[in-house]
Amino acid sequence: MNLLDHDDLRWKHYSDEAQFEHPISYWGAVLDAREDGHVDLLYRWDPHSACHLHRHTAAISSLVLEGELTVIDICLLYTSDAADE
């Protein structure tokens, strides 16, 4: 299957005109969404672009066809244990 040229994929463009360190501009398509909540996604990133800062609420698998996806795991300053002290 040619994932770059597949008529059944519905690509959605995500972009933002706000001033960030990198422009927000990428394309995404859902490959599969299972009953257990796991979602398989396909991405094409425009050159030198980034993704919106967001949190996943389900298990995600990402396949990047073009460009680069950089994942940053942000630790919260306060955990439930720290709040109890």
N, C-alpha and C positions, 0 to 999 in steps of 0.2 A: 504494500500500500504506500503510495506517495502522499505523505502527510502535508507537504507544502502545496499540493495541488489536488485536493480531495473535495469534491462537490458537497459532501454531506456535513462537513465541518462548518460551524457557524462562528466565524471569527468576530470578536468584539474589540474595538480599539479603546484603550484607556489612555487618557492624557490629562494634563493639568497645566494651565497657563501661569499658575503662581510661580514665584521665584524660589527655586530650590537649588541646592548645590549642583544637581544634575536634572536635566529635563525629564518629565514624566511622559513616556510614550512607549507603549507596548501593546501587543495583540494577544488575546487569549481565546482558547476554545476548550470546551469541556469534552473530554474523551469518554468518561464514564463517571457515574454517580451511583454508588452501591447503597443498599438498604442499611448497612452498618454505619453509614455516614462518610465513608472514605470517598474522596473525589480525585480523579485523575485529570490533570490539566495539561494543555499544550500551549507553549508560548513562543512568540517571535518578538525580540527586543529590537527597537530602533537603536542605531549607533549612539553610544555614550549616554544612554537613558537609564532611568531608575524606576522603581516601583513606589507606589504610595506606601507610607508606613501603615501597617495594619496587623491585625492579630487573626490567626486561624482558629476557628472554633471546632474544626473537625480534622481528621487525618487527611493530608494532602500529598499527592505525588505530582511532581512537576517535571515535564519533559521540555527542554529548551531546544528548538530547532534552529533559531538564529539569535545571535547576540549572546549576552552573558547575564545570568541571574546570580546575584550576590545575596546571600542570606545572612542576616545579622540577628543574633539571639539577644534580646534585651532583657536583662534580669531586673526585676522590680526592686526598688529600694527597700520596701517594707514587705515582709512576708507575714503570714498569720502568727508565726512563732515570735517574730520581732514585735508585733503589736501587743502581745501578751506581757512583754517585759516592762 
